[in-house]
Amino acid sequence: MSPNPANVCGQGTSYNLHVHLVFTTTYRRGALTDPILTRCEQIMRDVCAVVAVGLAQVGVVVRPGRDDRFDRWSAYWHPDGVMVYVAQRAKLGDDRPGLTALPLSVPQLAVLAVDERFHLR
């Protein structure tokens, strides 16, 4: 991870983060063909959104799929290495009715992830 010199502004710095997915399969012969990798990339683009908050880029999972722990969550990696996650869920428990809509929109959730009040040092 290295700072992008074009995005240095005062005390804030924008970083270019790249994620490398490593697929491990028991039988490696032809399991990960080009169509399968293309489909995996499309699924990730459908599930995740990148939201710009000032100079920061925040990842927001908008469709968590089968994982029912959270309905939507965001993640931001601060330049000092601290990762902040902010999540929301419509349903609190099995015996209580859930919310009809999530309280925070995707941009609002992204703004909370970069909020200094959540940045623990």
Summary of the structure (lengths in Angstrom):
residues: 121
radius of gyration: 17.5
end to end distance: 19.6
largest distance: 52.0
contacts: 251
relative contact order: 0.14
helix: 24%
strand: 25%
